[in-house]
Amino acid sequence: MTEDVTGTARAQVPARLLDLSMGGALLDCRRITPDPPIAVGDRVFVNIRCRGDLDPFATEGRAVLWQASSHLGSDRERLLAIQFDEVTGPAAEILEELMAQAWAEIRGRAGTGL
């Protein structure tokens, strides 16, 4: 899954989805610094495009974490956590389907009947 994150100042940032829940998402922004920058508390719009025949999931929310951490030498990770606004209607159905798809992938990798 890939994401585009758009902040209050309309920076568009490609990101990789690390975690997804009904309430929010944690994104790896791939060492990219948004311009203009996204700050904690900013309103953001996220558009998650999926593999397969699922429609993209698009919603708004608030940046609750913007962390640039250094580990393993000079590698930089930029993590952005977003708390979604209330997700209803068709967007909620798409999000539920994304969650079911992710759960099926986890079960398949574990090779168990989780």
DSSP file (Angstrom, degrees, kcal/mol; ACC not computed):
  #  RESIDUE AA STRUCTURE BP1 BP2  ACC     N-H-->O    O-->H-N    N-H-->O    O-->H-N    TCO  KAPPA ALPHA  PHI   PSI    X-CA   Y-CA   Z-CA
    1    1 A M              0   0    0      0, 0.0    16,-0.8     0, 0.0     2,-0.3   0.000 360.0 360.0 360.0 142.0    0.0    0.0    0.0
    2    2 A T  E     -AB  16  49A   0     47,-2.1    47,-3.0    14,-0.2     2,-0.4  -0.921 360.0-158.3-125.3 154.0    1.2    3.5   -0.7
    3    3 A E  E     -AB  15  48A   0     12,-1.9    12,-2.0    -2,-0.3     2,-0.5  -0.943  14.3-154.5-132.1 148.8    0.1    6.8    0.7
    4    4 A D  E     -AB  14  47A   0     43,-1.7    43,-2.2    -2,-0.4     2,-0.5  -0.997  18.7-161.2-116.0 130.6    0.1   10.4   -0.2
    5    5 A V  E     -AB  13  46A   0      8,-1.9     8,-1.9    -2,-0.5     2,-0.5  -0.952   4.5-168.6-114.0 128.5   -0.1   12.7    2.8
    6    6 A T  E     -AB  12  45A   0     39,-3.1    39,-3.0    -2,-0.5     6,-0.2  -0.975  10.3-157.0-118.9 122.9   -1.2   16.3    2.3
    7    7 A G  E >   - B   0  44A   0      4,-1.2     3,-2.5    -2,-0.5    37,-0.2  -0.248  39.2 -84.7 -91.0-179.4   -0.7   18.7    5.2
    8    8 A T  T 3  S+     0   0    0     35,-0.6    36,-0.1     1,-0.3    30,-0.1   0.860 131.8  48.3 -51.9 -40.7   -2.4   22.0    6.1
    9    9 A A  T 3  S-     0   0    0     28,-0.3    -1,-0.3    34,-0.1    35,-0.1   0.330 121.4-109.4 -88.1   9.0    0.0   23.8    3.9
   10   10 A R    <   +     0   0    0     -3,-2.5     2,-0.3     1,-0.2    -2,-0.1   0.791  58.0 161.5  71.8  33.3   -0.6   21.3    1.1
   11   11 A A        -     0   0    0     25,-0.2    -4,-1.2    26,-0.1     2,-0.5  -0.685  29.9-145.6 -76.5 136.9    2.8   19.5    1.0
   12   12 A Q  E     -A    6   0A   0     -2,-0.3    -6,-0.2    23,-0.3    23,-0.2  -0.933  20.7-178.7-108.9 125.3    2.4   16.2   -0.7
   13   13 A V  E     -A    5   0A   0     -8,-1.9    -8,-1.9    -2,-0.5     2,-0.2  -0.977  22.9-137.6-128.8 120.6    4.6   13.4    0.7
   14   14 A P  E     +A    4   0A   0      0, 0.0     2,-0.3     0, 0.0   -10,-0.2  -0.558  36.0 174.2 -71.7 143.3    4.8    9.8   -0.5
   15   15 A A  E     -A    3   0A   0    -12,-2.0   -12,-1.9    -2,-0.2     2,-0.5  -0.960  32.5-124.1-148.0 162.1    4.9    7.4    2.4
   16   16 A R  E     -AC   2  28A   0     12,-2.8    12,-2.9    -2,-0.3     2,-0.4  -0.940  32.6-120.4-110.3 132.6    4.9    3.7    3.3
   17   17 A L  E     + C   0  27A   0    -16,-0.8    10,-0.2    -2,-0.5     3,-0.1  -0.586  35.2 169.1 -74.8 123.0    2.1    2.4    5.6
   18   18 A L  E     +     0   0A   0      8,-2.9     2,-0.3    -2,-0.4     9,-0.2   0.765  68.3   5.7-100.0 -36.7    3.6    0.8    8.7
   19   19 A D  E     - C   0  26A   0      7,-1.6     7,-2.4     2,-0.0    -1,-0.4  -0.995  60.9-170.9-151.9 143.0    0.4    0.4   10.8
   20   20 A L  E     + C   0  25A   0     -2,-0.3     2,-0.3     5,-0.2     5,-0.2  -1.000  11.5 161.7-139.1 136.1   -3.3    1.0   10.2
   21   21 A S  E >   - C   0  24A   0      3,-2.7     3,-0.5    -2,-0.4    -2,-0.0  -0.875  55.5 -95.9-140.1 175.0   -6.2    1.0   12.5
   22   22 A M  T 3  S+     0   0    0     -2,-0.3    65,-0.2     1,-0.2     3,-0.1   0.714 125.0  44.8 -65.3 -18.1   -9.8    2.2   12.5
   23   23 A G  T 3  S-     0   0    0      1,-0.2    61,-2.3    63,-0.1     2,-0.3   0.579 123.2 -37.9-103.9 -11.5   -8.5    5.3   14.3
   24   24 A G  E <   -CD  21  83A   0     -3,-0.5    -3,-2.7    59,-0.3     2,-0.3  -0.991  50.3-106.1 175.4-170.9   -5.3    6.2   12.5
   25   25 A A  E     -CD  20  82A   0     57,-1.9    57,-2.9    -2,-0.3     2,-0.5  -0.989  10.0-143.0-147.0 150.5   -2.2    5.3   10.6
   26   26 A L  E     -CD  19  81A   0     -7,-2.4    -8,-2.9    -2,-0.3    -7,-1.6  -0.986  28.8-168.4-115.3 124.4    1.6    5.3   11.2
   27   27 A L  E     -CD  17  80A   0     53,-2.9    53,-2.6    -2,-0.5     2,-0.7  -0.894  23.1-144.0-120.5 142.3    3.5    6.2    8.0
   28   28 A D  E     -CD  16  79A   0    -12,-2.9   -12,-2.8    -2,-0.4    51,-0.2  -0.926  12.7-161.2 -99.2 114.1    7.2    6.0    7.1
   29   29 A C    >   -     0   0    0     49,-3.4     3,-1.7    -2,-0.7    50,-0.1   0.175  35.2-119.9 -88.2  18.8    7.9    9.1    4.9
   30   30 A R  T 3   -     0   0    0      1,-0.3     3,-0.1    48,-0.2    47,-0.1   0.839  63.9 -57.0  52.6  48.5   11.0    7.6    3.4
   31   31 A R  T 3  S+     0   0    0      1,-0.2     2,-0.4    47,-0.1    -1,-0.3   0.732 100.8 138.8  60.7  22.7   13.6   10.1    4.5
   32   32 A I    <   -     0   0    0     -3,-1.7    -1,-0.2   -18,-0.2    -3,-0.1  -0.847  46.0-147.6-102.1 134.2   11.6   12.9    2.8
   33   33 A T        -     0   0    0     -2,-0.4    -3,-0.0    -3,-0.1    45,-0.0  -0.890  24.1-128.2 -98.6 115.4   11.2   16.3    4.4
   34   34 A P        -     0   0    0      0, 0.0     4,-0.1     0, 0.0   -21,-0.1  -0.297  19.9-125.3 -63.1 145.0    7.8   17.8    3.4
   35   35 A D  S    S+     0   0    0      1,-0.3   -23,-0.3   -23,-0.2    -2,-0.0  -0.927 105.7  30.5-134.5 110.2    7.9   21.3    2.0
   36   36 A P  S    S-     0   0    0      0, 0.0    -1,-0.3     0, 0.0   -29,-0.2   0.526 116.2-117.9 -70.2 156.1    6.1   23.1    3.5
   37   37 A P        -     0   0    0      0, 0.0     2,-0.5     0, 0.0   -28,-0.3  -0.200  13.5-129.4 -68.7 155.7    6.7   21.0    6.7
   38   38 A I        -     0   0    0     -4,-0.1     2,-0.3   -31,-0.1     6,-0.0  -0.907  27.6-164.7-101.7 131.7    4.0   19.1    8.6
   39   39 A A    >   -     0   0    0     -2,-0.5     3,-2.4     4,-0.1    24,-0.3  -0.818  33.4 -85.7-115.4 155.9    3.9   19.8   12.3
   40   40 A V  T 3  S+     0   0    0     -2,-0.3    24,-0.2     1,-0.3     3,-0.1  -0.382 119.2  28.7 -55.6 132.4    2.2   18.0   15.2
   41   41 A G  T 3  S+     0   0    0     22,-3.5    -1,-0.3     1,-0.4    23,-0.1   0.171  89.6 133.0  97.3 -16.5   -1.4   19.3   15.4
   42   42 A D    <   -     0   0    0     -3,-2.4    21,-2.7    21,-0.1    -1,-0.4  -0.355  62.5-114.3 -65.8 146.4   -1.6   20.1   11.6
   43   43 A R  E     - E   0  62A   0     19,-0.2   -35,-0.6    -3,-0.1     2,-0.3  -0.653  42.1-173.2 -74.9 136.5   -4.7   19.0    9.7
   44   44 A V  E     -BE   7  61A   0     17,-2.3    17,-2.3    -2,-0.3     2,-0.4  -0.938  22.3-146.1-133.8 156.1   -3.7   16.4    7.1
   45   45 A F  E     -BE   6  60A   0    -39,-3.0   -39,-3.1    -2,-0.3     2,-0.4  -0.985  18.1-163.6-118.6 131.4   -5.4   14.5    4.3
   46   46 A V  E     -BE   5  59A   0     13,-2.9    13,-2.1    -2,-0.4     2,-0.5  -0.957   9.4-169.8-121.0 137.8   -4.3   10.9    3.6
   47   47 A N  E     -BE   4  58A   0    -43,-2.2   -43,-1.7    -2,-0.4     2,-0.6  -0.948   9.4-165.2-126.5 107.2   -5.0    8.9    0.4
   48   48 A I  E     -BE   3  57A   0      9,-3.5     9,-2.6    -2,-0.5     2,-0.4  -0.844   2.3-162.0-100.5 117.6   -4.1    5.2    0.7
   49   49 A R  E     -B    2   0A   0    -47,-3.0   -47,-2.1    -2,-0.6     2,-0.2  -0.826  13.9-158.4 -99.3 138.4   -3.9    3.4   -2.5
   50   50 A C        -     0   0    0     -2,-0.4     2,-0.1     4,-0.4    48,-0.0  -0.704  19.3-105.7-117.7 161.2   -4.1   -0.4   -2.3
   51   51 A R  S >  S+     0   0    0     -2,-0.2     3,-0.7     2,-0.1     2,-0.1  -0.422  86.2  20.5 -72.4 160.4   -3.1   -3.5   -4.3
   52   52 A G  T 3  S-     0   0    0      1,-0.2    -2,-0.1    -2,-0.1     0, 0.0  -0.385 118.0 -40.0  81.2-155.2   -5.9   -5.3   -6.0
   53   53 A D  T 3  S+     0   0    0     -2,-0.1    -1,-0.2     2,-0.0     2,-0.2   0.228  90.8 124.1-100.5  14.0   -9.4   -4.0   -6.8
   54   54 A L    <   -     0   0    0     -3,-0.7    -4,-0.4     1,-0.1     3,-0.1  -0.499  63.3-117.7 -74.6 142.6  -10.0   -1.9   -3.7
   55   55 A D        -     0   0    0     -2,-0.2    -1,-0.1     1,-0.1    -7,-0.0  -0.413  42.3 -89.7 -68.7 154.1  -10.8    1.7   -4.0
   56   56 A P        -     0   0    0      0, 0.0     2,-0.6     0, 0.0    -7,-0.2  -0.344  36.6-128.8 -62.0 148.6   -8.4    4.2   -2.5
   57   57 A F  E     +E   48   0A   0     -9,-2.6    -9,-3.5    37,-0.1     2,-0.4  -0.906  31.7 179.0-100.1 122.0   -9.1    5.1    1.1
   58   58 A A  E     +E   47   0A   0     -2,-0.6     2,-0.3   -11,-0.2   -11,-0.2  -0.988  11.9 140.5-128.4 131.8   -9.1    8.9    1.6
   59   59 A T  E     -E   46   0A   0    -13,-2.1   -13,-2.9    -2,-0.4     2,-0.3  -0.966  38.8-117.1-157.1 170.9   -9.8   10.7    4.9
   60   60 A E  E     +E   45   0A   0     -2,-0.3    25,-2.8   -15,-0.2     2,-0.3  -0.752  39.6 137.4-111.4 162.6   -8.7   13.7    6.9
   61   61 A G  E     -EF  44  84A   0    -17,-2.3   -17,-2.3    23,-0.3     2,-0.4  -0.890  46.1 -78.0-171.9-157.2   -7.2   13.8   10.4
   62   62 A R  E     -EF  43  83A   0     21,-2.2    21,-2.6    -2,-0.3     2,-0.5  -0.989  34.7-116.9-132.0 136.1   -4.6   15.4   12.5
   63   63 A A  E     + F   0  82A   0    -21,-2.7   -22,-3.5    -2,-0.4    19,-0.2  -0.602  34.8 171.7 -69.4 122.2   -0.8   14.8   12.8
   64   64 A V  E     +     0   0A   0     17,-2.7     2,-0.3    -2,-0.5    18,-0.2   0.543  65.8  24.8-110.7 -11.9   -0.2   13.5   16.3
   65   65 A L  E     + F   0  81A   0     16,-1.3    16,-2.3   -26,-0.1     2,-0.4  -0.950  51.3 175.0-152.2 131.8    3.5   12.5   15.9
   66   66 A W  E     + F   0  80A   0     -2,-0.3     2,-0.5    14,-0.2    14,-0.2  -0.894  22.4 171.3-135.1 106.0    6.2   13.7   13.5
   67   67 A Q  E     - F   0  79A   0     12,-2.8    12,-3.0    -2,-0.4     2,-0.6  -0.962  24.9-169.5-127.2 127.0    9.4   12.1   14.4
   68   68 A A  E     - F   0  78A   0     -2,-0.5     2,-0.4    10,-0.2    10,-0.2  -0.948  23.9-179.7-109.2 109.2   12.8   12.0   12.7
   69   69 A S  E     - F   0  77A   0      8,-1.7     8,-1.9    -2,-0.6     2,-0.5  -0.867  19.0-144.8-115.1 146.0   14.9    9.5   14.4
   70   70 A S  E     + F   0  76A   0     -2,-0.4     2,-0.3     6,-0.2     6,-0.2  -0.921  33.1 144.2-109.4 128.5   18.5    8.4   13.7
   71   71 A H        +     0   0    0      4,-1.2     4,-0.3    -2,-0.5    -2,-0.0  -0.968  52.3  35.2-152.6 165.0   19.6    4.9   14.1
   72   72 A L  S >  S-     0   0    0     -2,-0.3     3,-0.9     2,-0.1     2,-0.4   0.946 121.7 -61.7  52.8  54.1   22.0    2.5   12.4
   73   73 A G  T 3  S-     0   0    0      1,-0.2    -1,-0.0    -3,-0.1     0, 0.0  -0.626 113.2 -11.7  82.3-127.7   24.5    5.2   11.5
   74   74 A S  T 3  S+     0   0    0     -2,-0.4    -1,-0.2    -4,-0.1    -2,-0.1   0.461  95.2 123.5 -93.9  -0.3   23.3    8.0    9.2
   75   75 A D    <   -     0   0    0     -3,-0.9    -4,-1.2    -4,-0.3     2,-0.4  -0.347  46.4-157.0 -61.5 140.4   20.0    6.4    8.1
   76   76 A R  E     - F   0  70A   0     -6,-0.2     2,-0.4     2,-0.0    -6,-0.2  -0.967   9.8-165.9-122.3 136.2   17.0    8.6    8.9
   77   77 A E  E     - F   0  69A   0     -8,-1.9    -8,-1.7    -2,-0.4     2,-0.6  -0.959   5.6-158.9-115.4 140.1   13.4    7.6    9.3
   78   78 A R  E     - F   0  68A   0     -2,-0.4   -49,-3.4   -10,-0.2     2,-0.4  -0.949  13.8-169.5-119.4 109.3   10.6   10.1    9.3
   79   79 A L  E     -DF  28  67A   0    -12,-3.0   -12,-2.8    -2,-0.6     2,-0.5  -0.839   5.4-171.1-103.7 133.7    7.6    8.7   11.0
   80   80 A L  E     -DF  27  66A   0    -53,-2.6   -53,-2.9    -2,-0.4     2,-0.5  -0.986   4.4-163.0-125.4 121.0    4.2   10.4   10.9
   81   81 A A  E     -DF  26  65A   0    -16,-2.3   -17,-2.7    -2,-0.5   -16,-1.3  -0.894   8.9-166.2-103.7 133.1    1.3    9.3   13.0
   82   82 A I  E     -DF  25  63A   0    -57,-2.9   -57,-1.9    -2,-0.5     2,-0.7  -0.971  13.6-151.8-121.9 130.3   -2.2   10.5   12.0
   83   83 A Q  E     -DF  24  62A   0    -21,-2.6   -21,-2.2    -2,-0.4   -59,-0.3  -0.909  28.1-133.7 -98.0 118.1   -5.3   10.3   14.0
   84   84 A F  E     - F   0  61A   0    -61,-2.3   -23,-0.3    -2,-0.7     3,-0.1  -0.338   9.7-121.6 -70.3 148.9   -8.2   10.1   11.6
   85   85 A D        -     0   0    0    -25,-2.8     2,-0.1     1,-0.2    -1,-0.1  -0.257  65.8 -55.4 -66.5 174.4  -11.4   12.1   12.0
   86   86 A E        -     0   0    0      1,-0.1     2,-0.6    -2,-0.1    -1,-0.2  -0.378  60.1-145.2 -58.1 128.2  -14.5   10.0   12.3
   87   87 A V        +     0   0    0    -65,-0.2     2,-0.3    -3,-0.1    -1,-0.1  -0.880  32.6 156.1-102.1 119.1  -14.6    7.6    9.3
   88   88 A T    >>  +     0   0    0     -2,-0.6     3,-0.8     4,-0.0     4,-0.6  -0.823  37.0  13.1-134.7 171.6  -18.1    6.9    8.1
   89   89 A G  H >> S-     0   0    0     -2,-0.3     4,-1.5     1,-0.2     3,-0.6  -0.226 122.1 -10.3  64.9-146.0  -20.0    5.8    5.0
   90   90 A P  H 3> S+     0   0    0      0, 0.0     4,-2.3     0, 0.0    -1,-0.2   0.840 134.3  58.8 -58.1 -35.9  -18.1    4.4    2.0
   91   91 A A  H <> S+     0   0    0     -3,-0.8     4,-2.4     1,-0.2    -2,-0.2   0.892 104.2  51.5 -62.0 -38.7  -14.7    5.4    3.5
   92   92 A A  H <X S+     0   0    0     -4,-0.6     4,-2.4    -3,-0.6    -1,-0.2   0.882 108.8  51.2 -64.9 -38.2  -15.4    3.3    6.6
   93   93 A E  H  X S+     0   0    0     -4,-1.5     4,-2.0     2,-0.2    -2,-0.2   0.903 110.7  48.0 -65.9 -41.1  -16.3    0.3    4.4
   94   94 A I  H  X S+     0   0    0     -4,-2.3     4,-2.4     2,-0.2    -2,-0.2   0.920 111.6  50.4 -64.6 -43.1  -13.0    0.7    2.4
   95   95 A L  H  X S+     0   0    0     -4,-2.4     4,-2.4     1,-0.2    -2,-0.2   0.910 109.4  50.8 -62.3 -42.7  -11.1    0.9    5.7
   96   96 A E  H  X S+     0   0    0     -4,-2.4     4,-2.2     1,-0.2    -1,-0.2   0.900 110.6  49.5 -61.0 -40.3  -12.7   -2.2    7.1
   97   97 A E  H  X S+     0   0    0     -4,-2.0     4,-2.5     2,-0.2    -2,-0.2   0.895 109.5  51.5 -66.5 -39.8  -11.8   -4.1    3.9
   98   98 A L  H  X S+     0   0    0     -4,-2.4     4,-2.5     2,-0.2    -2,-0.2   0.912 110.1  49.7 -60.3 -42.9   -8.2   -2.8    4.1
   99   99 A M  H  X S+     0   0    0     -4,-2.4     4,-2.3     2,-0.2    -2,-0.2   0.909 111.1  48.7 -63.8 -42.3   -8.1   -4.1    7.7
  100  100 A A  H  X S+     0   0    0     -4,-2.2     4,-2.2     2,-0.2    -1,-0.2   0.895 111.4  50.4 -64.4 -40.4   -9.5   -7.5    6.6
  101  101 A Q  H  X S+     0   0    0     -4,-2.5     4,-2.0     2,-0.2    -2,-0.2   0.917 111.2  48.0 -63.7 -43.9   -6.9   -7.7    3.8
  102  102 A A  H  X S+     0   0    0     -4,-2.5     4,-2.3     1,-0.2    -2,-0.2   0.901 110.7  51.4 -63.6 -41.1   -4.1   -6.9    6.2
  103  103 A W  H  X S+     0   0    0     -4,-2.3     4,-2.6     1,-0.2    -1,-0.2   0.904 108.4  51.6 -63.9 -41.0   -5.3   -9.5    8.7
  104  104 A A  H  X S+     0   0    0     -4,-2.2     4,-2.3     1,-0.2    -1,-0.2   0.893 109.8  50.1 -62.5 -39.9   -5.4  -12.2    6.0
  105  105 A E  H  X S+     0   0    0     -4,-2.0     4,-2.2     2,-0.2    -2,-0.2   0.906 110.8  49.3 -64.5 -41.5   -1.8  -11.3    5.0
  106  106 A I  H  X S+     0   0    0     -4,-2.3     4,-2.3     2,-0.2    -2,-0.2   0.932 111.7  48.4 -62.8 -45.8   -0.7  -11.6    8.6
  107  107 A R  H  X>S+     0   0    0     -4,-2.6     4,-1.4     1,-0.2     5,-1.1   0.903 111.0  51.3 -61.4 -41.3   -2.4  -15.0    9.0
  108  108 A G  H  <5S+     0   0    0     -4,-2.3    -1,-0.2     1,-0.2    -2,-0.2   0.889 111.1  47.1 -64.7 -39.8   -0.9  -16.2    5.8
  109  109 A R  H  <5S+     0   0    0     -4,-2.2    -1,-0.2     1,-0.2    -2,-0.2   0.868 111.9  50.3 -69.2 -36.2    2.6  -15.2    6.8
  110  110 A A  H  <5S-     0   0    0     -4,-2.3    -1,-0.2    -5,-0.2    -2,-0.2   0.741  97.4-143.2 -74.8 -21.8    2.2  -16.8   10.2
  111  111 A G  T  <5 +     0   0    0     -4,-1.4     2,-0.3     1,-0.3    -3,-0.2   0.769  63.0 107.0  66.4  24.2    0.9  -20.0    8.6
  112  112 A T  S   <S-     0   0    0     -5,-1.1     2,-0.8     0, 0.0    -1,-0.3  -0.797  84.5-106.0-129.1 170.6   -1.5  -20.5   11.5
  113  113 A G              0   0    0     -2,-0.3    -5,-0.1     1,-0.2    -6,-0.1  -0.347 360.0 360.0 -90.9  52.1   -5.2  -20.2   12.1
  114  114 A L              0   0    0     -2,-0.8    -1,-0.2    -7,-0.2    -7,-0.0   0.514 360.0 360.0 -56.8 360.0   -4.9  -16.9   14.0
